[in-house]
Amino acid sequence: MLATYYPELISNLPRYDGRFEAYQLDAAGCKVLLASYPAGTVIPPHQHDTDNVGVITSGELLLTINGATQRIGAGDWYHVPAHTLHAAEFPQATAEIEFWFNAAG
């Protein structure tokens, strides 16, 4: 889905090497990922050292933080603070833009 969803200029960016497919754009103090997930993708509970802010551009994210699951649809923004245990599920094909900010301190 990744190569067919984004325009050619985006798909020429370096690929993110991680648990999901994304193109990566580096900026000072932040990484920008343009990601897509096939329907049924599950990312198990994990945490990271970055503050993550994202917007769903198509599809849907089920984001679980501290045992509470919220449904995030196209056009909706979310925030996962650094060092916060969270999990993600994508019940349908989904695309997003996600910003990974270096955590303060």
KEKE-3310 file (N, C-alpha, C; in steps of 0.2 Angstrom, whole numbers, plus 5000, padded with zeros to 4 digits):
npx = (5004:5010:5018:5009:5000:5006:5012:5025:5036:5036:5037:5050:5058:5069:5067:5059:5066:5058:5045:5034:5028:5035:5040:5053:5057:5069:5071:5077:5078:5067:5059:5050:5037:5029:5017:5010:4998:4993:4976:4972:4984:4994:5002:5011:5011:5022:5035:5044:5057:5053:5042:5027:5017:5003:4993:4979:4977:4970:4958:4959:4964:4966:4971:4979:4982:4988:4978:4967:4957:4956:4947:4954:4951:4951:4959:4959:4970:4983:4992:5006:5015:5032:5040:5029:5019:5011:4999:4995:4982:4976:4962:4957:4964:4976:4983:4995:5003:5016:5025:5040:5046:5061:5062:5061:5074)
npy = (4994:5006:5012:5015:5024:5036:5051:5052:5060:5059:5045:5043:5047:5042:5025:5020:5010:4999:4993:4994:5000:5015:5031:5041:5057:5068:5080:5094:5089:5081:5067:5064:5053:5046:5035:5019:5006:4989:4982:4975:4976:4974:4982:4978:4981:4994:5006:5022:5033:5046:5060:5057:5063:5062:5062:5054:5051:5043:5029:5021:5021:5012:5016:5012:5017:5017:5007:5011:5012:5022:5027:5033:5043:5047:5063:5065:5070:5063:5060:5053:5053:5053:5038:5031:5018:5010:5003:4999:4997:4993:4992:4993:4997:5009:5026:5038:5053:5055:5062:5062:5068:5073:5070:5081:5085)
npz = (5000:5003:4993:4983:4989:4992:4984:4970:4974:4988:4989:4985:4996:5010:5016:5031:5044:5052:5062:5054:5038:5031:5024:5028:5034:5039:5052:5061:5077:5076:5068:5054:5049:5035:5034:5031:5034:5032:5032:5048:5054:5069:5082:5095:5113:5118:5121:5119:5117:5112:5110:5102:5089:5079:5064:5056:5040:5031:5034:5050:5067:5081:5096:5111:5127:5143:5146:5141:5126:5111:5097:5082:5069:5051:5049:5062:5076:5087:5102:5109:5123:5127:5134:5137:5139:5126:5113:5096:5084:5068:5060:5047:5031:5033:5033:5038:5045:5055:5068:5076:5090:5098:5115:5128:5140)
capx = (5000:5014:5021:5003:4996:5010:5015:5032:5041:5036:5040:5057:5061:5072:5062:5060:5067:5055:5039:5029:5031:5035:5045:5056:5060:5072:5071:5080:5074:5061:5058:5043:5036:5023:5017:5004:4997:4988:4971:4973:4991:4994:5008:5010:5013:5029:5036:5050:5060:5051:5035:5024:5011:5001:4987:4977:4975:4965:4958:4957:4969:4964:4976:4978:4987:4986:4973:4961:4958:4952:4947:4956:4949:4954:4958:4960:4977:4984:4998:5009:5020:5038:5041:5022:5017:5005:4999:4991:4979:4973:4957:4957:4970:4977:4989:4996:5009:5018:5031:5043:5050:5066:5059:5065:5077)
capy = (5000:5012:5015:5017:5029:5043:5053:5050:5064:5056:5038:5043:5048:5035:5021:5019:5003:4997:4988:4996:5003:5022:5035:5045:5064:5070:5087:5096:5088:5078:5063:5064:5047:5045:5028:5015:5000:4985:4981:4970:4977:4975:4984:4976:4986:4996:5013:5024:5039:5051:5062:5056:5067:5060:5063:5049:5054:5039:5023:5021:5019:5010:5017:5010:5020:5016:5002:5014:5012:5027:5026:5039:5042:5052:5070:5066:5070:5060:5062:5048:5055:5049:5033:5029:5011:5010:4998:5001:4992:4996:4987:4994:5000:5016:5030:5043:5057:5055:5066:5059:5073:5071:5072:5086:5083)
capz = (5000:5004:4987:4979:4992:4992:4977:4969:4978:4994:4989:4984:5002:5013:5019:5038:5045:5058:5063:5049:5032:5031:5022:5033:5033:5045:5053:5067:5083:5074:5062:5051:5045:5031:5035:5029:5037:5029:5037:5052:5057:5076:5085:5102:5118:5118:5122:5115:5120:5108:5110:5095:5087:5072:5061:5052:5034:5029:5038:5057:5072:5088:5100:5118:5131:5150:5146:5138:5119:5108:5090:5079:5062:5046:5051:5069:5078:5093:5105:5114:5127:5128:5139:5139:5136:5121:5108:5090:5079:5062:5058:5040:5028:5036:5032:5043:5045:5062:5070:5082:5093:5104:5122:5132:5146)
cpx = (5004:5016:5015:4999:4999:5012:5022:5037:5042:5039:5047:5061:5064:5066:5064:5061:5064:5049:5034:5032:5030:5041:5047:5059:5063:5072:5075:5076:5068:5062:5051:5042:5029:5022:5010:5004:4992:4982:4973:4980:4990:5001:5007:5012:5020:5029:5043:5052:5058:5044:5032:5018:5009:4995:4985:4975:4970:4964:4956:4963:4965:4970:4975:4984:4984:4979:4966:4962:4953:4953:4949:4955:4953:4953:4959:4968:4977:4991:5000:5015:5026:5038:5034:5021:5010:5005:4994:4988:4975:4968:4956:4963:4971:4983:4989:5002:5010:5025:5033:5048:5055:5063:5064:5068:5080)
cpy = (5006:5016:5018:5023:5036:5045:5052:5053:5061:5049:5038:5045:5041:5032:5020:5012:5001:4992:4989:4999:5011:5025:5040:5052:5066:5078:5088:5094:5084:5073:5064:5057:5048:5038:5025:5008:4996:4984:4975:4971:4978:4977:4983:4982:4988:5003:5015:5031:5046:5053:5061:5060:5064:5062:5057:5053:5049:5032:5025:5018:5017:5011:5016:5013:5019:5012:5005:5015:5018:5026:5033:5038:5047:5059:5071:5066:5066:5062:5056:5051:5050:5044:5031:5023:5012:5005:5001:4995:4996:4991:4987:4997:5007:5019:5035:5047:5057:5058:5064:5064:5071:5074:5077:5083:5076)
cpz = (5000:4998:4982:4982:4991:4985:4976:4973:4985:4994:4987:4991:5005:5016:5027:5039:5052:5058:5057:5043:5032:5027:5027:5031:5039:5046:5060:5073:5082:5068:5060:5047:5041:5030:5032:5032:5034:5034:5041:5056:5065:5078:5092:5107:5118:5120:5119:5119:5116:5110:5103:5095:5080:5070:5056:5046:5030:5033:5045:5061:5078:5092:5108:5122:5138:5150:5143:5130:5116:5100:5087:5072:5057:5048:5058:5071:5085:5095:5110:5117:5127:5134:5141:5135:5132:5116:5102:5086:5074:5059:5050:5037:5030:5034:5037:5042:5053:5063:5077:5085:5098:5110:5125:5138:5144)
residu = (MET:LEU:ALA:THR:TYR:TYR:PRO:GLU:LEU:ILE:SER:ASN:LEU:PRO:ARG:TYR:ASP:GLY:ARG:PHE:GLU:ALA:TYR:GLN:LEU:ASP:ALA:ALA:GLY:CYS:LYS:VAL:LEU:LEU:ALA:SER:TYR:PRO:ALA:GLY:THR:VAL:ILE:PRO:PRO:HIS:GLN:HIS:ASP:THR:ASP:ASN:VAL:GLY:VAL:ILE:THR:SER:GLY:GLU:LEU:LEU:LEU:THR:ILE:ASN:GLY:ALA:THR:GLN:ARG:ILE:GLY:ALA:GLY:ASP:TRP:TYR:HIS:VAL:PRO:ALA:HIS:THR:LEU:HIS:ALA:ALA:GLU:PHE:PRO:GLN:ALA:THR:ALA:GLU:ILE:GLU:PHE:TRP:PHE:ASN:ALA:ALA:GLY)
# end
